[in-house]
């Protein structure tokens, strides 16, 4: 198979990937040592290879994200011929993971429905937690209000007792 340009080959493989059910990763490029032109390009499945294990040697260690790479071998290699055309020189069709075939090439309706269902369940769980916390908060606020009223009435009794004592003391000091 041949193409007029590297860009045409890339567009073709991306469209092929969308129809088949995977996402393209633009991988290697070989350049001319003379003028820097691209002579070859390798494109492949985004699940190609394995993610390197990066540990935080500089700065704080970050929580590792799950890798999308699964060691898939699906690739295409296109090289520019002397006539300027781009020719497929290697094509690996097989994937080692399930493909997701859809109109837009991203995920199936079933996947979307499953994600919506998961998120709905999580939302319900969070709403239940929120309701329980709200109930505890109302109970706490009612207890605080009851305690405040009780404390207020006790303080009122103490104030009245102090006034009585003060009045008696004044009567006692005037009678002397």
C-alpha positions in Angstrom: 0.0 0.0 0.0 1.4 3.5 -0.8 0.5 7.1 0.1 1.4 10.5 -1.2 2.7 11.7 2.1 3.5 10.7 5.7 0.4 12.7 6.8 -1.8 10.7 4.4 -0.4 7.4 5.8 -1.0 8.7 9.4 -4.6 9.7 8.6 -5.3 6.4 7.0 -4.0 4.4 10.0 -6.0 6.6 12.4 -9.2 6.1 10.5 -8.5 2.3 10.2 -7.9 2.2 14.0 -11.1 4.1 14.7 -13.1 1.6 12.6 -11.3 -1.5 14.1 -11.6 -0.2 17.7 -8.3 1.1 19.0 -6.4 4.4 19.4 -3.2 5.2 17.6 0.0 6.1 19.3 2.6 7.9 17.1 5.8 6.1 17.9 9.1 6.3 16.2 10.5 8.5 13.4 13.7 8.0 11.5 15.2 11.1 10.0 17.8 11.8 7.3 21.2 12.7 8.7 21.7 15.0 5.8 18.7 17.2 5.7 16.6 16.1 8.7 13.6 14.9 6.6 11.5 12.1 8.0 12.4 8.9 6.2 10.2 6.4 8.1 7.5 6.5 10.7 6.1 3.8 13.0 2.5 4.1 14.3 0.9 1.6 16.6 -1.8 0.8 19.1 -1.8 3.0 22.2 -1.6 -0.2 24.3 1.7 -1.0 22.6 4.6 -1.8 25.0 4.7 -1.4 28.7 5.0 1.8 30.8 8.3 2.4 32.3 8.4 2.3 36.1 9.1 5.9 37.2 9.9 6.3 40.9 10.1 9.8 42.4 13.8 10.3 42.7 13.4 14.0 42.4 10.7 15.5 44.5 7.8 13.8 46.3 6.7 10.4 45.2 3.5 10.5 43.2 0.6 8.0 43.3 1.1 5.8 40.3 -1.6 5.9 37.6 -2.8 2.7 36.0 -1.0 2.1 32.7 -3.0 1.7 29.5 -0.2 -0.2 27.9 -0.6 -4.0 27.6 2.3 -5.0 25.4 0.2 -4.9 22.2 2.2 -5.6 19.0 -0.1 -3.9 16.5 1.9 -1.5 14.4 2.4 -0.1 10.9 5.8 1.1 9.5 5.8 3.4 6.5 8.9 4.5 4.7 9.5 7.1 2.1 10.7 5.6 -1.2 13.1 7.3 -3.6 10.2 8.5 -5.7 8.7 10.4 -2.7 5.8 8.0 -2.1 5.3 6.5 1.3 5.0 2.7 1.4 3.9 0.3 4.1 6.9 -1.9 4.8 5.6 -3.6 7.9 2.1 -4.2 9.3 1.2 -6.1 12.4 -2.6 -6.5 12.6 -3.0 -8.6 15.8 -3.9 -7.1 19.1 -3.5 -8.8 22.5 -6.5 -7.1 24.1 -10.2 -6.6 23.3 -11.0 -4.0 20.7 -13.9 -1.5 21.1 -15.8 -1.0 17.9 -18.1 2.0 17.7 -19.2 4.8 15.4 -16.8 7.3 17.0 -14.1 4.8 17.9 -14.0 5.4 21.6 -16.3 3.3 23.7 -19.4 1.2 23.3 -22.8 2.2 24.6 -22.6 -0.8 26.9 -19.4 0.7 28.4 -21.0 4.1 28.7 -24.1 2.5 30.4 -21.9 0.6 32.7 -20.0 3.7 33.7 -23.3 5.7 34.2 -24.6 2.8 36.3 -21.4 2.8 38.4 -21.5 6.6 38.9 -25.2 6.5 39.7 -24.6 3.9 42.5 -21.7 6.0 43.8 -23.9 9.1 43.8 -26.7 7.2 45.7 -24.1 6.0 48.2 -22.8 9.6 48.7 -26.4 10.9 49.0 -27.0 8.3 51.8 -23.8 9.3 53.6 -24.8 13.0 53.2 -28.3 12.2 54.6 -26.7 10.3 57.6 -24.3 13.2 58.3 -27.2 15.7 58.0 -29.2 13.7 60.5 -26.2 13.6 62.9 -25.7 17.3 62.5 -29.3 18.1 63.3 -29.1 15.8 66.4 -26.0 17.6 67.5 -27.5 21.0 66.9 -30.6 20.0 68.9 -28.4 18.8 71.7 -26.5 22.0 71.7 -29.7 24.0 71.8 -31.1 21.9 74.7 -27.8 22.3 76.6 -27.8 26.0 75.9 -31.3 26.4 77.3 -30.5 24.3 80.4 -27.3 26.2 81.0 -29.2 29.5 80.5 -31.8 28.6 83.1 -29.0 27.5 85.6 -27.2 30.8 85.0 -30.5 32.7 85.6 -30.9 30.8 88.9 -27.3 31.7 89.9 -27.9 35.4 89.0 -31.1 35.5 91.1 -29.2 33.8 94.0 -26.4 36.4 93.8 -28.9 39.3 93.7 -30.6 37.8 96.9 -27.2 37.5 98.6 -26.2 41.0 97.5 -29.5 42.4 98.9 -29.0 40.5 102.2 -25.5 41.8 102.5 -26.6 45.4 101.9 -29.4 44.9 104.5 -26.9 43.4 107.0 -24.3 46.2 106.4 -27.0 49.0 106.8 -28.3 47.4 110.0 -24.9 47.7 111.7 
